[in-house]
Amino acid sequence: MIGLRYVYAVCRPFGTPLQAELTGVAGAPPGLLHHHGLVAVVSTVPEADFCEDALKAHLEDLDWLAATARAHQGVVDALTTVTTPLPLRLATVFRDDSAVRMMIESREDDFRRLLDRLHGRVEWGVKVYLEPEPAEPVAAVARPASGRDYLRSRRRHSHEQEERWQRAERFAHSLHERLAERAEEFRMHRPQNSALSGTPGQNVLNAAYLVPRAHSEEFVELVDRTKDEAPGMRVELTGPWAAYSFSGEETGSRPGTQSGTKPGAGAGTESGAGFGAEAGEGR
């Protein structure tokens, strides 16, 4: 079988071994490729599935994409327990080890600068949802006596909906301000579409926060304390993750993303392969 080199992340050398049973994309165990004092975490994948033409087709296959993303994520999660990895985009593939080394050399300064900035830090994701209104029992829905009553009822319902949304936005804004004070940086992602994500409720806040690992417990406790502050709201916390949202180019975040930083924000990384692709947000 002809194989290509799949790269999950770049990091500094670390002494703790990865889990012996860990498998990556296409079921292959990840290995470490050392070069110039950096480490590329790699595995071998079949060229038939990961050459440029095959990838273009596979990236339209949601089942294949989801399975590949889970395997990629599993390796990066394992790395996060032993070091600070700099994750590369999903399906970052090179012809051989020599090409991986060339990529490291071409971007060595950026990698070192980012790894210095992210050392000892993790990403936490926070989402706030406005819960769906409970459905009224059919028996409780009275038929309007007239067209005027019907319009009045519609206006009242619309007004109540607007008030609920405004309360949700105020709560999300207040929560974000408190969390941003505890984080070194943040990224505001686009709200998720509930029809696409399958998650109930309207997504009001979808943010990522870069937090020193040593302060993560305080950050989590702050989120937990807010969960009962606003009836009808649902707060979801995910993490700790590798700092995916903070590895973007210094020239700007991805389209539709706002960013906030304290002094020290740095540059980022892209896929090294000509046919790399990036997984969607979903953490």
C-alpha positions as CSV (number, residue, x, y, z in Angstrom):
1,M,0.0,0.0,0.0
2,I,1.3,3.4,-0.9
3,G,1.1,5.7,2.1
4,L,1.2,9.4,2.7
5,R,2.2,11.2,5.9
6,Y,-0.8,12.7,7.9
7,V,0.2,15.4,10.3
8,Y,-2.0,16.1,13.4
9,A,0.0,18.7,15.2
10,V,3.4,20.3,15.9
11,C,4.8,20.5,19.4
12,R,8.0,20.6,21.4
13,P,9.6,17.3,22.5
14,F,8.0,15.7,25.5
15,G,9.0,12.9,27.7
16,T,5.6,11.2,28.6
17,P,4.7,8.5,26.0
18,L,1.3,8.6,24.3
19,Q,-1.2,5.9,25.1
20,A,-0.1,2.6,23.7
21,E,-3.5,1.8,22.3
22,L,-4.0,5.2,20.6
23,T,-5.0,5.1,17.0
24,G,-5.4,7.9,14.6
25,V,-6.9,8.5,11.1
26,A,-7.4,5.4,9.1
27,G,-6.7,3.3,12.2
28,A,-2.9,3.9,12.2
29,P,-1.1,4.6,15.4
30,P,0.5,8.1,15.6
31,G,4.3,8.5,15.7
32,L,6.7,11.3,16.4
33,L,8.9,12.9,13.7
34,H,11.7,15.0,15.4
35,H,13.2,17.9,13.4
36,H,15.1,21.1,14.4
37,G,14.0,20.7,18.0
38,L,10.3,20.4,17.1
39,V,8.1,17.4,16.8
40,A,5.5,16.6,14.1
41,V,2.9,14.1,15.2
42,V,2.2,11.9,12.2
43,S,0.7,8.7,10.9
44,T,0.6,6.8,7.6
45,V,-2.6,7.0,5.6
46,P,-3.5,5.4,2.3
47,E,-2.8,7.5,-0.8
48,A,-6.0,6.2,-2.4
49,D,-8.1,8.0,0.2
50,F,-5.9,11.0,0.9
51,C,-4.5,12.2,-2.5
52,E,-5.9,15.5,-3.6
53,D,-8.7,14.1,-5.9
54,A,-9.8,11.6,-3.3
55,L,-9.9,14.2,-0.5
56,K,-12.1,16.5,-2.6
57,A,-14.6,13.7,-2.9
58,H,-14.3,12.5,0.7
59,L,-14.9,16.0,2.1
60,E,-18.4,15.8,0.6
61,D,-19.1,12.6,2.5
62,L,-20.3,13.7,5.9
63,D,-19.9,10.2,7.5
64,W,-16.3,9.9,6.3
65,L,-15.6,13.5,7.4
66,A,-17.0,12.9,10.9
67,A,-15.1,9.7,11.4
68,T,-11.8,11.3,10.2
69,A,-12.4,14.4,12.4
70,R,-13.0,12.2,15.5
71,A,-9.8,10.3,14.9
72,H,-7.9,13.5,14.4
73,Q,-9.4,15.0,17.5
74,G,-8.6,11.9,19.5
75,V,-4.9,12.2,18.8
76,V,-4.8,15.9,19.5
77,D,-6.7,15.3,22.8
78,A,-4.2,12.7,23.8
79,L,-1.4,15.2,23.0
80,T,-3.1,17.8,25.1
81,T,-2.7,15.7,28.3
82,V,1.1,15.5,27.9
83,T,2.2,18.7,26.1
84,T,0.9,21.9,24.4
85,P,0.2,20.9,20.8
86,L,-0.3,23.2,17.9
87,P,-3.1,21.4,15.9
88,L,-2.9,21.5,12.1
89,R,-6.0,21.5,9.9
90,L,-7.9,18.3,9.3
91,A,-6.4,16.3,6.4
92,T,-3.0,17.9,6.4
93,V,-1.1,15.4,4.3
94,F,2.4,15.3,2.8
95,R,4.2,12.9,0.4
96,D,6.8,11.7,2.8
97,D,8.8,12.5,6.0
98,S,11.1,14.7,3.9
99,A,8.2,16.9,2.9
100,V,7.1,17.1,6.6
101,R,10.6,18.2,7.5
102,M,10.6,20.9,4.8
103,M,7.3,22.2,6.1
104,I,8.7,22.5,9.6
105,E,11.8,24.3,8.4
106,S,9.7,26.7,6.3
107,R,7.5,27.7,9.3
108,E,9.9,27.1,12.2
109,D,9.8,30.6,13.5
110,D,6.0,30.8,13.4
111,F,5.7,27.4,15.2
112,R,8.1,28.4,17.9
113,R,6.5,31.7,18.5
114,L,3.0,30.1,18.7
115,L,4.1,27.3,21.0
116,D,5.8,29.8,23.3
117,R,2.5,31.9,23.4
118,L,0.3,28.8,24.0
119,H,2.5,27.0,26.4
120,G,0.5,25.9,29.5
121,R,-2.8,27.2,28.1
122,V,-5.9,25.5,27.0
123,E,-9.1,26.4,25.2
124,W,-12.5,26.3,26.8
125,G,-15.7,26.6,24.7
126,V,-18.8,28.3,26.1
127,K,-22.2,28.3,24.4
128,V,-25.4,30.0,25.6
129,Y,-28.8,28.8,24.3
130,L,-32.3,30.4,24.6
131,E,-34.4,27.3,25.4
132,P,-37.4,26.6,23.2
133,E,-40.7,27.8,24.7
134,P,-42.8,24.9,26.2
135,A,-45.7,24.0,23.9
136,E,-49.1,25.0,25.3
137,P,-51.6,22.2,25.7
138,V,-54.1,22.1,22.8
139,A,-57.0,22.6,25.2
140,A,-55.4,25.8,26.6
141,V,-55.3,27.5,23.2
142,A,-58.5,29.5,22.9
143,R,-59.9,30.4,19.4
144,P,-59.8,34.2,19.0
145,A,-63.2,35.8,19.1
146,S,-62.4,38.1,16.1
147,G,-59.7,39.0,13.7
148,R,-58.8,42.0,15.9
149,D,-58.3,39.6,18.8
150,Y,-56.1,37.4,16.7
151,L,-53.9,40.3,15.6
152,R,-53.7,41.5,19.2
153,S,-52.6,38.1,20.3
154,R,-50.0,37.9,17.6
155,R,-48.5,41.3,18.5
156,R,-48.4,40.3,22.2
157,H,-46.7,37.0,21.4
158,S,-44.2,38.8,19.1
159,H,-43.5,41.3,21.9
160,E,-42.9,38.5,24.4
161,Q,-40.5,36.8,22.0
162,E,-38.5,40.0,21.5
163,E,-38.3,40.5,25.2
164,R,-37.0,36.9,25.7
165,W,-34.4,37.4,23.0
166,Q,-33.2,40.7,24.5
167,R,-32.9,39.1,28.0
168,A,-30.9,36.3,26.4
169,E,-28.6,38.7,24.7
170,R,-28.0,40.7,27.9
171,F,-27.3,37.6,29.8
172,A,-24.9,36.3,27.1
173,H,-23.1,39.7,27.0
174,S,-22.7,39.8,30.8
175,L,-21.4,36.2,30.9
176,H,-18.9,36.8,28.2
177,E,-17.6,39.9,29.9
178,R,-17.0,38.0,33.1
179,L,-15.3,35.1,31.3
180,A,-13.2,37.4,29.1
181,E,-11.7,38.9,32.3
182,R,-10.5,35.4,33.4
183,A,-9.1,34.6,29.9
184,E,-6.0,35.8,28.1
185,E,-7.8,35.9,24.8
186,F,-11.2,35.0,23.3
187,R,-12.8,34.3,20.0
188,M,-16.4,34.9,19.1
189,H,-17.6,32.3,16.6
190,R,-20.8,32.5,14.6
191,P,-23.9,31.3,16.4
192,Q,-24.7,27.7,15.4
193,N,-27.7,26.9,13.4
194,S,-29.9,24.6,15.5
195,A,-31.4,23.1,12.4
196,L,-28.0,22.0,11.2
197,S,-26.5,21.1,14.6
198,G,-29.5,19.3,15.9
199,T,-29.1,21.2,19.2
200,P,-32.4,22.5,20.7
201,G,-32.8,26.3,21.4
202,Q,-31.3,29.4,19.8
203,N,-27.6,29.8,20.1
204,V,-26.9,33.3,21.6
205,L,-23.2,33.0,22.4
206,N,-20.6,30.7,20.8
207,A,-17.2,31.6,22.2
208,A,-13.8,30.2,22.9
209,Y,-11.5,31.3,25.7
210,L,-7.7,30.8,26.1
211,V,-7.1,30.1,29.7
212,P,-3.9,29.2,31.6
213,R,-4.2,25.6,32.6
214,A,-3.4,26.6,36.2
215,H,-6.5,28.9,36.2
216,S,-8.9,26.5,34.5
217,E,-10.6,25.3,37.7
218,E,-11.6,28.9,38.5
219,F,-12.9,29.4,35.0
220,V,-15.0,26.3,35.2
221,E,-16.4,27.3,38.6
222,L,-17.4,30.7,37.2
223,V,-19.3,29.1,34.4
224,D,-21.0,26.6,36.7
225,R,-22.1,29.5,39.0
226,T,-23.9,31.2,36.1
227,K,-26.0,28.3,34.9
228,D,-28.9,29.1,37.2
229,E,-28.8,32.8,36.8
230,A,-31.2,33.1,33.9
231,P,-34.3,30.9,33.6
232,G,-34.9,29.7,30.1
233,M,-31.2,29.8,29.3
234,R,-28.8,26.9,28.9
235,V,-25.1,27.3,29.3
236,E,-22.8,24.6,27.9
237,L,-19.1,24.3,28.7
238,T,-16.7,22.2,26.6
239,G,-13.0,21.5,27.0
240,P,-10.2,21.7,27.9
241,W,-9.1,21.6,24.3
242,A,-5.9,22.3,22.4
243,A,-5.9,25.9,21.4
244,Y,-7.6,25.4,18.0
245,S,-9.2,28.8,17.9
246,F,-6.0,30.6,18.8
247,S,-3.8,29.2,16.0
248,G,-5.1,31.5,13.3
249,E,-3.1,33.9,11.3
250,E,-2.1,37.2,13.0
251,T,-3.6,39.1,10.1
252,G,-7.1,38.2,11.2
253,S,-9.5,35.6,12.3
254,R,-11.6,33.4,10.1
255,P,-14.5,35.2,8.4
256,G,-17.3,36.1,10.7
257,T,-15.1,35.7,13.8
258,Q,-14.3,38.4,16.2
259,S,-11.3,38.2,18.5
260,G,-10.2,39.9,21.6
261,T,-6.8,39.7,23.2
262,K,-4.8,41.0,26.0
263,P,-1.2,42.0,25.3
264,G,0.8,39.1,23.8
265,A,-1.5,37.9,21.1
266,G,0.5,36.1,18.4
267,A,0.5,34.6,14.9
268,G,-0.9,31.4,13.6
269,T,-0.6,28.3,11.4
270,E,-2.3,27.0,8.3
271,S,-2.2,23.6,6.7
272,G,1.2,22.8,5.3
273,A,-0.2,20.6,2.5
274,G,-1.6,22.0,-0.7
275,F,-4.7,19.9,-0.2
276,G,-5.3,20.3,3.6
277,A,-8.8,21.1,4.8
278,E,-10.2,22.4,8.0
279,A,-12.9,20.8,10.1
280,G,-15.8,22.9,11.1
281,E,-16.5,24.2,14.6
282,G,-18.3,21.8,16.8
283,R,-16.5,21.5,20.0
